[in-house]
Amino acid sequence: MTGLDGFTDVLDYPMFVVTAAADGERGGCLVGFASQCSIDPPRFMAWVSTANHTYRVARRASHLAVHALGREQKPLAALFGGRTGDDTDKFDRVAWRPGEGGAPVLEDCCAWFVGRVEGRVGGGDHVGFLLAPVTHSPPGPVRPPLLRFGDVVDLSPGHPA
């Protein structure tokens, strides 16, 4: 039990896949700690576990891509949350294309944006990447139900947090 369990146990965060590329290496992981943090200028903070292969790639990347998943996309979440890039090339199993700064943009997600890394903030076992959006998916006609923490709580992580 942590000091926040009584509070966080009632939350049901949206889940995202964050991807990065640097020096010919790609990484991507499932992220539950992320949020818009400024309206003007627009900014978004994505927190990546320092235990992840993705973190080792992201800390060298100029841009990260953040992908919102629809509730029906649990298999995609399982790939990026339940496998590690230390032994699996997750991008061999999904359709993607290089975005700004080489950040991999997944083609099968309900919305995405690529952000330039403006800064990093240590936060214990996670590092926050402050992102300035540079490109994004076109707006959809409706807001689909998003994949949330409660939908993936049963996944076994590729790395401990």
Secondary structure by P-SEA (a helix, b strand, c coil): cccccccccccbbbbbbbbbccccbbbbbbbccccccccccbbbbbbbbcccaaaaaaaaccbbbbbbbcccaaaaaaaacccccccccccccbbbbbcccccccccccccbbbbccccccccccbbbbbbbbcccccccccccccccccccccccccccc
